[in-house]
Amino acid sequence: ELAEKIKALPMSSTRQVQRFLFSGATEVELDKQGRVVISPKLREHAGLTEAKSATVIGVSNRAEIWNTERWENACDSISDEEIALEMEKLGF
């Protein structure tokens, strides 16, 4: 329901939030030990190849794995006012 509300908003006003919330995803399978193998392309895109740490976040019905430094920068780039405005648009 939330995804549909966000998609219905004008792209011009929610572009950054939509990118943040709906970035590309890839289906993966677990290996024999139950681990997720992240493709080299996604590891590179996420900055995990040389990262000292990773952060796993829950986003709606999926998980995302971030380079921890990039995740912290992404969080810092969105102000409390921007979040409040978008939440208000969604009726929260």
N, C-alpha and C positions, 0 to 999 in steps of 0.2 A: 504494500500500500504506500509506504514511504517512497519507494523507488518511483512509482507512478506519479506521485505528486511532484517530485523533483524533476522528472522528465517533462512534466507539463509546464513548468516554468520557462520563461524566455531564456534562451541560451546566453544572451548578452548579459544578463544579471547574475547568472549562476554558473557560468563557464568553469570557474576555478573549483567551485564546490562539486560540480558534476564530474570533472576530471578526477578530483580527489576521491570521490565516492565510487565512480564507475570505471576506473582504469582497467585496462585489458587483463584478462584472466586466461589461464591455461589449465586444462584438465590434466591430472597426473595420476599415475597408479602407484600403489605402495610396492616397495620391493619385498623380498621374502622375509625380511626382518621387520616389516611394518613401517619402514621409513619412506618419506616422500623425497623423490629425486627431482631437484629443481633443474630445469633445462639450462644449459650454458647461456643461452640468449637471455633468459630471465635473470640469471645470476648477474650477468653483466649489466643489464638494464637497471637492476635494483642496487647496483654498487656493492654486491656481496663478494666479489672475487678477491678483493683486498681488504674487506671490512674486518675490524677487530671484534665487532659484535653485531648481532641481528636482533630485531624486535618483531615478534609475531603479534598482530592485532586482529581482533574480530571486527568484521564489517558486515552487518546484516547477517546473511546466511553463508558467509565465506570467511576465510582467514587470509591475511596478507602478511608477507614476510618482507621487512624493510631493513636496509642498512640503518642501524640505530641513529647515527648522526644525521642522515637524510630525514628520518622520521621526525626527529626533534626539530629540524629546520622547517619541515612542512607544517608542523604544529605551530611553530612560532610565527609563520608567515600569514596565518589566518587570525585576525583580531577577534576579541570577544564581541565587538560590535557587529562584525560581519556574521558571526555565528548566530547572534541574537536576531539579526535582521532576517536571515534565512529561516530560522526556526519560526519567526513570526509569520513569514509568508506561508509556511506549512501548517499554520494554525496551532502552534505549540506555545 
